[in-house]
């Protein structure tokens, strides 16, 4: 390979940069899936030094300017774990992978319930303070996408979006 080819490779067009960004984003997010990590380990990717270097290179996704594009932030934790050779060796084991997957699901369930309860308590306190200051019926609109999404997840619906939840309270006076 001559010097001209190296220079051409370094100066990517905007389209090439966009495609590389999308490919790396998709790959990093796939690391949130322990079964995918197990797949890579069983195929021997983690034994290849160039692939391990690529995993190290992907650490830039932890910077806020890139992390804001991630839909599954758990992938950053697995990206950190993949820096350790011991983890790369252990994840070959299917039982280890299933355990990690189970723990991840339990974390999501606990976090979702705890977050919903916290948001509900905050809205109840807000409504109680509004009710004590006025004797008229109060309508409060919670437009946070997180609250709507969490309530939809609890009821089995698909979350997302900035749904609006209207809560009507009348004072008991």
N, C-alpha and C positions, 0 to 999 in steps of 0.2 A: 504494500500500500504506500503510495507516495504522499508527499505533504499536501498536495492539492486536494486529494480525497479526504484527508483529515479535516482540512479547513472547510470543505463543503459540508461535511457531517456536522461540524460545530455550528455552522450558521443555518439553522433551521428556518423554514418559512413560518409564517403565522399559522397556516393550516397544519403544518407538521407539529408545531408546538401545541396546538389545541388538541390534536389527536393523541400526542404523548401524554398530555395532562389528563385527558379522559381515560386513557388506558391505565395510567398509574393510579388514578382515583378509583377506578373500578377494581383493580387488583388489591389496593390497600383495603378497600371496604370488604372484599372477599375474605380478608384475614380475620374478620369478625366471626366467621363461621368455623368453629373447631373441626368440623368434618372436612372442610376444605384444607385446613392445615394438615390434618391427618392424611388426606389424599396426597398432598405435596410430599410429606415425609415418607410415605410408603413408596412413592415413585423415585425417591432418592434425590430430590431437588436440594435438600438441606445438606447433602454431602458435597455438593458442587461449590467450590470456593467462589466462583463468579456469581452464583445465585445468592450466597451469603453476603457478598459485597453489595449486591443489588438491594437486599433487605436493609443493610446499613444505610445505603443511599436514600432509601425511602423515609428515613427518619425526619426529613424536612417537612413531612405532613403534620408533624406535631406543632409546627409554628402556626400561630393564630391566623395568619393570612391564607394558609392552605386548609387548616382544620375546619374552618367555617363551611367548607364544601362537603364535609363528611356527614353522611346520614347515620352511620353506625359508629359512634365514637369508641365503642369497645375494641374496634380494630386497632386503635393506637396502643391499647394495653397489650394486645397480642403481638403487635409490631415490636414493642419493647421486650416482651418475653422471648421472641425469636432471635434476639441478639445473643442469647445465652445458649451455648452448645448443649448443655444438659437438657434444657427444655426441648430443643430440636430433636434430641435423641428420644426423649420420653414420649413425645407426641406421636411417634410411630405406633405405639400401643393403642389399639382400639378402645380398650377399657378406660385408659387415661383420657382419651378424647371424649368418650361418652360422659365421664365424670365432669369434665370441663363444660360440656354442653348443658348438662343438668344444672350445674351451679349457675351458669349464665341465665338460664330460664328462671331459676328461683330468684336470682337477683332482680330480673326484670319484673317479675310478679310482685315481689316485696316493694320495690321502688315505686311501681305504679300505684299500688294500694296506699303506701305511705304518702306519696305526693298528692294523691286525690284527697286523702283525709286532711292533710295540711291545708290544701286549698279550700276545702269545705269549711274548716275551722276558721280560717281567715275571713271568708265571706260571711260566715255567721256572726263573727265579732263585728265586722263592718256593718252588717244589717242591724245588729243589736244596738250599736252606738247611734245609728240613724234613727231607729225606732224610739230610743229614749229621748232624742232631741226633737222629734216631731210626732204628733198624734195622728197624722194622716197616713194612708196606705203608701208604701214605698215600693217602687219598682227599680231593681238593680239589674243592670245588664253586665254579665261577665263575658267579655269578648276575647278572653285569652284562649288561643288555640290549644294550649296545654290542658286547660280544664275541660274543654269540650272533647278533646281527643281522649283524655283519660277516662271521662265518663262513658264515651262510646266504647272504649276498650273494655271497660268493666261490664258493659251490657252486651258485649259480643260483637259490636259494630266495628266498622273499619274507621280508624282515627285519621286525623289530619284536617288541615284547613282551619280557617278562622271562623268556626261556627259560633253562633251567639246563643247563650243560654239566658233566658229571662226568668228571674225568680221574683214572685210577687209575695209580699209579706204585708199583712195588715196588723196594726197595733192592737193589742188585746184590751185597749182602754175603752 
